[in-house]
Amino acid sequence: MTDRPASWRMPTPKQMEKLAAEAARKPAPSSAPPDAPLPAEYWESVLKDPRADETGAERRQRRLCEIQRHVLRVSCRRCERIVEIQTADAVRLYGRNAAWKDVAQRLLDNTCQQRTGRHEEDGCWPAFEAP
């Protein structure tokens, strides 16, 4: 134990005034209950987002000629390795009509660092970034 008085842990009156002033400046948390419905503006903005039109499966099935991004990226869920390729290079190597999921799997094939020895389990598990 120490011989310090308990008052050493208390803020000074000046510090307490400063803390009270900061708390008064901060905006109050939303008064809406957590289970209240979200405003219509929120849902409109969500539905107007271009990413709302596609699911992950549809994105993976896209052909290389349909993808507008300059760089394509895929990562492995097991070994966390990331592979990037320019869209132009992917088109040159695999063709304009190649599916993005097939190209991504080829890029990751036989290079996973997590080996089990079982053929069914070896290999990378692709995680696709939104093209």
Disulfide bonds with the S-S distance in Angstrom:
none
